[in-house]
Amino acid sequence: MRALTVTLLVCLSAPALGEPAKLTIPLRVRVARCGGQRVRDTAWVDAHLEATRRVFGRHGINLDVTRETFTPKRCTLLNAAQRHALAHHVEMDGKATVLLVRRVRDLAVPTYDLMGVHWRYRGRNRRLRGRRWVLLTARARPPVLAHELAHYFGLRHDRKGGNLMTPGPSDLSWRSARPPRPFKARLTKTQARQLRRAIKRFGRN
């Protein structure tokens, strides 16, 4: 009877035949406090995390989330230097960092405010070089977080569209002769394989 119980537990914990092995993204979400108040409440953050879990979970990818707040000098970022200034709030300690701020202007289209962006520090401070993070803004809609996390792990825009990596509305591809297909909250098989490989490397490093 004991042997049967152990066998049963192993079968229940192992992935089903054909299912990918489970992977976990260690994620730190820091919500900016501006004027003493958070730019978005817990329920708003929960909705974005759940939307990300739905997209990634189909491919055996989960999130292990640490929640914090931080107080930046600016909650509205209008240029690259102001984005770089947030590097002090990011640690490269084995967790991917998301900084939720009020507003981020598109550097290529100054009349447009982004919902999110994956950003790399390219300033002069050598101690901060290599730091990168996701900027999520208060106007973002799910699943923007999933899209930007995919960028964090190396996925590029798919200008054919029709999936999670469809470019945003300010991208020039929308004004081309062949604009992308409408956005869908799903990964292609190729994108899922690339994402899983990158998460494995991230975990090893």
C-alpha positions, 0 to 999 in steps of 0.5 A, spaced: 500 500 500 505 504 501 509 503 495 502 504 491 501 511 494 508 513 493 507 511 485 501 515 485 504 521 488 510 521 483 505 521 477 501 527 480 507 531 481 510 529 474 508 533 468 503 530 463 505 526 457 507 532 452 506 537 457 512 542 457 516 542 464 514 547 469 519 553 469 518 559 474 520 567 473 522 570 479 519 577 478 520 583 483 514 588 482 515 595 484 510 600 484 512 607 484 509 612 490 508 619 487 505 624 492 505 619 497 500 615 493 501 609 489 500 610 482 496 603 481 492 599 487 493 592 488 487 590 484 490 593 478 497 589 479 493 583 480 489 583 474 496 584 470 499 579 473 493 574 472 493 576 465 501 574 464 500 568 468 494 566 463 499 567 457 505 564 459 501 558 463 499 555 457 507 553 456 509 551 463 511 558 465 509 561 472 511 567 476 514 567 483 512 575 485 515 579 490 511 586 491 514 592 493 514 600 493 519 605 491 519 613 491 522 615 484 524 622 483 520 623 477 513 619 476 513 621 469 519 619 464 519 624 458 526 622 455 532 617 456 536 620 461 530 620 466 529 612 464 536 611 466 535 615 472 531 609 475 537 604 474 538 605 482 531 602 483 533 595 480 538 590 482 540 584 478 540 579 483 536 573 480 529 577 479 526 580 473 524 587 475 518 591 473 517 598 475 510 601 475 510 608 474 505 614 472 507 615 465 513 614 459 513 618 453 515 614 447 522 617 445 520 616 437 513 619 437 513 624 442 506 625 442 505 618 444 505 615 451 507 608 452 503 602 456 510 599 457 517 598 455 523 594 456 529 598 458 536 597 458 541 602 462 546 605 457 548 611 462 555 613 464 555 609 471 559 603 470 556 600 476 549 600 473 551 597 466 548 591 465 541 593 469 535 592 465 528 592 467 520 593 464 517 599 465 509 599 466 505 605 466 499 607 469 495 607 462 497 599 461 492 594 459 493 587 460 497 583 457 502 589 456 506 586 462 506 579 458 509 582 452 514 586 455 517 581 459 517 577 453 522 582 450 526 582 457 527 575 455 529 576 448 523 576 444 522 581 438 516 584 435 513 580 430 511 585 424 506 580 421 502 580 428 497 576 430 500 574 437 503 577 443 509 580 440 505 584 435 508 591 435 504 597 439 500 602 435 506 607 435 510 602 431 512 604 423 509 597 421 502 600 422 503 605 417 506 600 412 503 597 405 502 591 409 500 592 417 501 587 422 495 582 423 491 584 430 494 583 436 492 576 440 494 574 447 498 568 445 505 566 443 507 562 437 510 555 438 517 558 436 516 564 441 514 559 446 520 555 445 525 561 445 522 564 451 523 557 455 530 557 453 531 564 455 528 563 462 532 557 463 539 561 461 536 566 466 535 561 472 542 558 471 545 565 471 
